[in-house]
Amino acid sequence: MRARVGDEIVVRGTSAGVVARDGEIVGLHRPDGSPPYDVRWLDNGRVTLYFPGSDAYIRHLVT
C-alpha cells in the first residue's frame, strides 16, 4: 500500500457491526508512502496515526 498526502483512505469492516470510516491522509512517516499514515477522519475531524489492515484501501487523487 502506497499513498500521498491528500489521498483518501477507505476502511470497510469485514465483520457485522464494524463501522465504515473514511479519512484524508494528512501526513506520511516514510518517504516511499508506505504505512503508517496520519489520517484526518471525516466523521469527527480528529487526526490519528493509522496502520491500515486488510479492510482498508487508498483512493488516490487524480493529478
C-alpha positions as CSV (number, residue, x, y, z in Angstrom):
1,M,0.0,0.0,0.0
2,R,1.4,3.4,-1.0
3,A,-0.2,6.8,-0.5
4,R,0.4,10.5,-0.9
5,V,-0.7,13.4,1.3
6,G,-4.3,14.2,0.2
7,D,-5.2,10.7,-0.8
8,E,-8.3,9.2,0.8
9,I,-8.2,6.1,2.9
10,V,-11.4,4.0,3.0
11,V,-11.9,1.4,5.7
12,R,-14.7,-1.1,5.3
13,G,-15.1,-3.6,8.1
14,T,-15.2,-7.3,7.2
15,S,-17.4,-8.2,10.2
16,A,-21.0,-7.4,11.1
17,G,-21.2,-4.3,13.3
18,V,-17.9,-2.8,12.3
19,V,-18.3,0.8,11.4
20,A,-17.0,2.0,8.0
21,R,-14.7,5.0,8.0
22,D,-13.3,7.4,5.5
23,G,-10.4,9.8,6.1
24,E,-7.8,12.0,4.4
25,I,-4.1,11.2,4.6
26,V,-2.5,14.3,6.0
27,G,0.9,13.0,6.9
28,L,3.4,10.3,5.9
29,H,6.0,8.8,8.1
30,R,8.0,7.1,5.3
31,P,9.3,8.7,2.1
32,D,8.0,5.8,-0.1
33,G,4.4,6.4,1.0
34,S,4.0,3.1,3.0
35,P,2.1,3.0,6.3
36,P,1.7,4.2,8.9
37,Y,-0.3,7.4,8.0
38,D,-1.6,10.4,9.8
39,V,-5.3,10.4,8.9
40,R,-7.9,13.1,9.5
41,W,-11.1,11.1,9.9
42,L,-14.1,12.6,8.1
43,D,-16.6,11.6,10.8
44,N,-15.1,13.6,13.6
45,G,-12.1,15.6,12.2
46,R,-9.6,14.0,14.6
47,V,-6.1,13.2,13.3
48,T,-4.7,9.8,14.4
49,L,-1.8,7.6,13.5
50,Y,-3.2,4.7,11.4
51,F,-1.8,1.4,10.5
52,P,-4.2,0.1,7.8
53,G,-5.3,-3.5,7.8
54,S,-6.7,-5.7,5.1
55,D,-10.1,-3.9,5.3
56,A,-8.6,-0.6,4.1
57,Y,-7.7,0.7,0.7
58,I,-6.4,4.0,-0.8
59,R,-8.3,6.2,-3.2
60,H,-5.6,8.1,-5.0
61,L,-6.1,11.7,-6.1
62,V,-6.2,12.3,-9.8
63,T,-3.5,14.7,-10.7
